[in-house]
């Protein structure tokens, strides 16, 4: 599977996940580009951003 398709799968899972699932995906996925991480971050609910920041610390 190419990296573009893999990212599309990750993005689909991310969009369907609850906040805890989004945090798990964002903090555990590796080898994404900066732009791919930014794309996921744009889909993250801003009101829970502090939880994501804590999980990444």
C-alpha positions in Angstrom: 0.0 0.0 0.0 1.4 3.4 -0.9 1.9 6.1 1.7 -0.9 8.3 0.2 -3.5 5.5 0.5 -2.2 4.7 4.0 -2.7 8.3 5.0 -6.2 8.3 3.6 -7.0 5.3 5.8 -5.5 7.1 8.8 -7.5 10.2 8.0 -10.7 8.2 7.7 -10.2 6.5 11.1 -9.3 9.9 12.6 -12.4 11.5 11.4 -14.6 8.8 12.7 -12.9 8.5 16.1 -14.0 10.2 19.3 -11.7 12.6 21.0 -9.8 9.9 22.9 -9.4 7.9 19.6 -8.2 11.0 17.8 -5.6 11.6 20.5 -4.5 8.0 20.3 -4.1 8.1 16.5 -2.4 11.5 16.5 0.2 10.5 19.1 0.9 7.0 17.9 1.1 7.4 14.1 4.6 7.7 12.8 6.3 8.8 9.5 3.7 11.4 8.5 4.8 14.6 6.9 4.4 17.9 8.7 1.5 18.7 6.3 -0.2 15.4 7.1 0.0 16.1 10.8 -1.4 19.6 10.2 -4.3 18.1 8.2 -5.2 15.8 11.1 -4.9 18.7 13.5 -7.4 20.7 11.4 -9.9 18.0 12.0 -9.3 17.9 15.8 -11.9 19.7 18.0 -10.2 22.9 19.2 -12.0 22.8 22.5 -10.0 19.6 23.4 -6.7 20.9 22.2 -5.3 21.1 25.7 -5.9 17.3 26.1 -3.9 16.6 23.0 -1.1 18.9 24.2 -0.9 17.0 27.5 -0.9 13.6 25.7 2.1 14.7 23.6 4.1 16.0 26.6 
